[in-house]
Structures are given as C-alpha cells and as structure tokens.
C-alpha cells in the first residue's frame, strides 16, 4: 500500500491512458526477458540477432521503451515466438 500522500496524488494525476501504455511496455519487456531466459539467450545474443547494440536491448528491457509494431514484429521473428496475443 502506498503510504506517501504526495506520491498517491502524483499517481492519481497520471491519465489512465498513459498508465495503460506504461503497463503494456513493462509487460512486453517482461515477456522478452522470459523468452530470453527460456531460450538461454543473453542480451548480447539477442542484440546480435537483431543487429542492435546491447545497450539498446538493455534499454528495451527496462520497460520504458515505446515499442512500435514494426519492432515487435522483428522481435517476434528473431525469437520465434509471439510477444502479444490478441484474444477475440
């Protein structure tokens, strides 16, 4: 439970849409981390697959990166699995 009143006020001031965006970014980063672990891949291995710098991959895995659909598609292809499943 959040005890600090100022923190609660700041959190309440964030628009719901922005909260949802942050949550999705963190979930994608967490999913990438899970897949890397399951496939015994390091950040360096993953960076090489995507022709990226390891520092960029590290940034992605913080959960603060705004993933584009193009980037998600490249990641899914490189890892051979889905990151996002859309249920109907």
For each residue, the residues with C-beta under 8 A, 3 or more apart:
1:
2: 7 8 11
3:
4: 7 8
5: 8 9
6: 9 10
7: 2 4 10 11
8: 2 4 5 11 12
9: 5 6 12 13
10: 6 7 13 14
11: 2 7 8 14
12: 8 9
13: 9 10
14: 10 11 18 19
15: 18 19
16: 19 20
17: 20 21
18: 14 15 21 22
19: 14 15 16 22 23
20: 16 17 23 24
21: 17 18 24 25 66
22: 18 19 25 26 63
23: 19 20 26 27
24: 20 21 27 28
25: 21 22 28 29 63 64 65 66 67
26: 22 23 29 30 63
27: 23 24 30 31
28: 24 25 31 32 63 67 72 83 84
29: 25 26 32 33 60 61 62 63 65
30: 26 27 33 34 63
31: 27 28 34 35 83 84
32: 28 29 35 36 46 60 61 75 79 83
33: 29 30 36 37 61
34: 30 31 37 38
35: 31 32 38 39 41 79 81 83
36: 32 33 39 41 42 43 45 46 79
37: 33 34 40
38: 34 35
39: 35 36 79
40: 37
41: 35 36 45 46 49
42: 36 45 46
43: 36 46 47 54 57 58 61
44: 47 48 54
45: 36 41 42 48 49
46: 32 36 41 42 43 49 50 57 78 79
47: 43 44 50 52 53 54 56 57
48: 44 45 51
49: 41 45 46 78 79
50: 46 47 57 74 75 78
51: 48
52: 47 56 57
53: 47 56 57
54: 43 44 47 57 58
55: 58 59
56: 47 52 53 59 60
57: 43 46 47 50 52 53 54 60 61
58: 43 54 55 61 62
59: 55 56 62 64 65
60: 29 32 56 57 65 67
61: 29 32 33 43 57 58
62: 29 58 59 65
63: 22 25 26 28 29 30
64: 25 59
65: 25 29 59 60 62
66: 21 25
67: 25 28 60 71 72 75
68: 71 72
69: 72 73
70: 73 74
71: 67 68 74 75
72: 28 67 68 69 75 76 83 84
73: 69 70 76 77
74: 50 70 71 77 78
75: 32 50 67 71 72 78 79 83
76: 72 73 79 80 81 82 83
77: 73 74 80
78: 46 49 50 74 75
79: 32 35 36 39 46 49 75 76 83
80: 76 77
81: 35 76
82: 76 85
83: 28 31 32 35 72 75 76 79
84: 28 31 72
85: 82
86:
87:
88:
